[in-house]
């Protein structure tokens, strides 16, 4: 079953594709570099995969774009990644959406982020949605304007390894990604494996067959914390850090 956040991602992709058509960046039957085959080549790596793009654009088809492909769309066509990936802002700008508050309807924004302790998250089950589906007493739900979708978890940071990017006692909000294939090298992820949890800049290490077998973990505070590697296994879970909440 397709996760709700992937469905929402694909819906935003459909809107972005239509806007690119309206701007003339995509012309379906064009042979001058703007056709569907050209788009498929940039996003999926093969001109013959135009039918897959069409599947993404069809409401009744079960195939949906993934986060790695969506980031390529952003890079190739100048789309605001915050909009396409997180649903924040506008497709071609950095401005944030206007938030409206209702005096008598404080709960208009549905809580969708699980807040827990770092210890509880590190020692929990295989995924954020599985772990917190029953909403244990130690976990709370909250919401932030512009942060939508499923698979979201938040927890306080312990330690100084990511300073000054992320400080001790900051709260990070993370979205689970499908797997190591969706990692964008050097971006910040929470990596959870066998009861351990790290927040690091991550790089993939591949074997001679092109398969990611290890992750290189790099601290922002590199003067005190040396990089190290971690073997990828079936128990490795990855969460893209998308927001932080800091004390004033």
Secondary structure, DSSP 8 states (H G I E B T S, - for coil): ---HHHHHHHHHHHHHHHHHHHHTS--TT-SSS-SHHHHHHHHHS-GGGHHHHHHHT-TT------HHHHHHHHHHHT--HHHHHH--SBTTB---------TT-GGGS---EEEE-HHHHHTS-S-HHHHTTT--TT-EEE-BTTB-SSSEEEEE--SSTTTTTS-TT-EEEEEE-S-GGG--TTSEEEEEETTEEEEEEEEEEE-TTS-EEEEEEE-S-TTTS--EEEE--TT-EEEEEEEEE---
